[in-house]
Amino acid sequence: MRQYLTLVRANTGPIATRVLSGVLAVGTGAILGIARWLTPSPLGHGTHTQLGLGQCTFLTLTGYPCPMCGMTTTFALFAHFRWISAFLNQPFGTVLFAMTVGCFAISLAELVQPKDRWARLVAVLEPYESTLASLFLVGMGLGWLYKIALFKLLGQG
């Protein structure tokens, strides 16, 4: 993170900020647009197959959901304003969706009027880098355990 902060601080300026923000806006906007376009799977997983991707190899081989199981479905549910269903499908997906929306919003704001939001955000988060990384991994692990329990409860596994 320190290297990124140095890079952001060294390149802060309207052009660099707009380029970074443009790339992030296109990427996160595409994710949100695709999520809106997809039809959420009623199974709570497998929505990704609408993108031409195959079934989850981990699930096929083990009978258990993978750590990211249900994330595409959760994003699609959120994009269709089915927030409670999305949260219940994969609670950690709520964190990832919120981060995606936040990144998209900051990117758009920086494109319109650069105010060094990215550098300020990194400066605020940097002291908590290890804690945030740990919380992220713990959250992902808990989301995975939740999805495994949900599979068992619904008789899918």
C-alpha positions as CSV (number, residue, x, y, z in Angstrom):
1,M,0.0,0.0,0.0
2,R,2.9,2.4,0.7
3,Q,4.2,2.0,-2.8
4,Y,0.7,2.7,-4.2
5,L,0.4,5.8,-1.9
6,T,3.8,7.1,-3.2
7,L,2.7,6.5,-6.8
8,V,-0.6,8.3,-6.2
9,R,1.1,11.2,-4.5
10,A,3.7,11.5,-7.2
11,N,1.2,11.5,-9.9
12,T,-1.6,13.6,-8.4
13,G,-2.8,16.0,-11.0
14,P,-5.9,16.4,-12.9
15,I,-4.7,14.3,-15.9
16,A,-3.3,11.4,-13.9
17,T,-6.3,11.5,-11.6
18,R,-8.7,11.5,-14.5
19,V,-6.9,8.6,-16.2
20,L,-6.9,6.5,-13.0
21,S,-10.5,7.4,-12.3
22,G,-11.6,6.7,-15.9
23,V,-10.0,3.2,-15.9
24,L,-11.7,2.4,-12.5
25,A,-15.1,3.9,-13.6
26,V,-15.1,1.8,-16.8
27,G,-14.1,-1.4,-14.9
28,T,-16.5,-1.0,-12.0
29,G,-19.2,0.4,-14.2
30,A,-18.9,-2.7,-16.4
31,I,-19.2,-5.0,-13.4
32,L,-22.3,-3.2,-12.2
33,G,-23.8,-3.1,-15.7
34,I,-23.2,-6.8,-16.2
35,A,-24.7,-7.6,-12.8
36,R,-27.8,-5.6,-13.8
37,W,-28.0,-7.5,-17.1
38,L,-27.8,-10.9,-15.5
39,T,-30.8,-12.8,-14.2
40,P,-30.0,-14.0,-10.6
41,S,-30.1,-17.8,-10.3
42,P,-32.8,-19.0,-7.9
43,L,-30.3,-21.6,-6.6
44,G,-28.1,-18.8,-5.1
45,H,-25.2,-19.7,-7.3
46,G,-24.4,-20.4,-10.9
47,T,-25.4,-17.0,-12.3
48,H,-21.9,-16.8,-13.8
49,T,-22.8,-19.5,-16.3
50,Q,-24.9,-16.8,-18.2
51,L,-21.5,-15.3,-19.1
52,G,-20.4,-18.4,-20.9
53,L,-18.4,-19.7,-18.0
54,G,-18.6,-23.3,-16.9
55,Q,-19.9,-24.7,-13.7
56,C,-17.7,-24.2,-10.6
57,T,-15.0,-26.9,-10.7
58,F,-14.5,-26.7,-6.9
59,L,-18.2,-27.4,-6.4
60,T,-18.3,-30.2,-9.0
61,L,-15.2,-31.9,-7.5
62,T,-16.0,-31.5,-3.8
63,G,-19.7,-31.0,-3.5
64,Y,-18.9,-27.9,-1.4
65,P,-19.2,-24.3,-2.6
66,C,-16.0,-22.4,-3.3
67,P,-15.0,-19.3,-1.3
68,M,-16.5,-17.0,-3.9
69,C,-19.7,-19.1,-4.4
70,G,-22.7,-17.0,-4.9
71,M,-20.9,-13.7,-5.5
72,T,-22.1,-13.2,-9.1
73,T,-25.6,-14.0,-8.0
74,T,-25.3,-11.7,-5.0
75,F,-24.1,-8.8,-7.3
76,A,-27.0,-9.5,-9.7
77,L,-29.5,-9.5,-6.8
78,F,-28.1,-6.2,-5.5
79,A,-28.2,-4.7,-9.1
80,H,-31.9,-5.8,-9.2
81,F,-32.5,-4.0,-5.9
82,R,-33.2,-7.3,-4.1
83,W,-31.0,-6.3,-1.2
84,I,-32.3,-8.6,1.5
85,S,-32.0,-11.6,-0.8
86,A,-28.6,-10.5,-1.9
87,F,-27.4,-10.2,1.7
88,L,-28.9,-13.6,2.7
89,N,-27.4,-15.3,-0.4
90,Q,-23.8,-14.3,0.5
91,P,-23.2,-11.7,3.2
92,F,-19.6,-11.0,2.2
93,G,-20.8,-10.2,-1.2
94,T,-22.4,-7.1,0.4
95,V,-18.9,-5.9,1.3
96,L,-17.6,-6.5,-2.2
97,F,-20.7,-4.9,-3.8
98,A,-20.4,-1.8,-1.6
99,M,-16.7,-1.5,-2.4
100,T,-17.5,-1.7,-6.1
101,V,-20.2,1.0,-5.9
102,G,-18.0,3.2,-3.8
103,C,-15.1,2.8,-6.2
104,F,-17.5,3.7,-9.1
105,A,-18.9,6.7,-7.3
106,I,-15.4,8.1,-6.4
107,S,-14.2,7.5,-9.9
108,L,-17.1,9.4,-11.4
109,A,-16.6,12.3,-8.9
110,E,-12.9,12.5,-9.8
111,L,-13.7,12.4,-13.5
112,V,-16.0,15.3,-13.1
113,Q,-14.0,17.3,-10.6
114,P,-10.6,16.0,-9.5
115,K,-10.0,16.7,-5.8
116,D,-7.4,14.1,-4.9
117,R,-10.0,11.8,-3.4
118,W,-8.0,8.7,-4.1
119,A,-4.8,10.0,-2.4
120,R,-6.9,11.1,0.6
121,L,-8.6,7.7,0.8
122,V,-5.3,5.9,0.7
123,A,-3.9,8.2,3.3
124,V,-6.8,7.5,5.7
125,L,-6.7,3.7,5.1
126,E,-2.9,3.2,5.1
127,P,-2.5,3.1,8.9
128,Y,-5.1,0.3,9.1
129,E,-3.7,-1.7,6.1
130,S,-2.9,-4.9,8.1
131,T,-6.1,-4.8,10.1
132,L,-8.2,-4.2,7.0
133,A,-6.5,-7.0,5.1
134,S,-7.1,-9.4,8.0
135,L,-10.7,-8.3,8.3
136,F,-11.2,-8.8,4.6
137,L,-9.8,-12.4,4.8
138,V,-11.8,-13.2,7.9
139,G,-14.9,-11.8,6.3
140,M,-14.3,-13.9,3.2
141,G,-13.8,-17.0,5.3
142,L,-16.9,-16.4,7.3
143,G,-18.9,-15.8,4.1
144,W,-17.6,-19.1,2.8
145,L,-18.6,-21.0,6.0
146,Y,-22.0,-19.3,5.8
147,K,-22.4,-20.5,2.2
148,I,-21.4,-24.0,3.1
149,A,-24.0,-24.0,6.0
150,L,-26.6,-22.6,3.6
151,F,-25.8,-25.4,1.1
152,K,-26.3,-28.0,3.8
153,L,-29.5,-26.3,5.1
154,L,-31.0,-26.2,1.6
155,G,-29.8,-29.8,0.8
156,Q,-27.6,-28.6,-2.1
157,G,-24.3,-30.1,-0.8
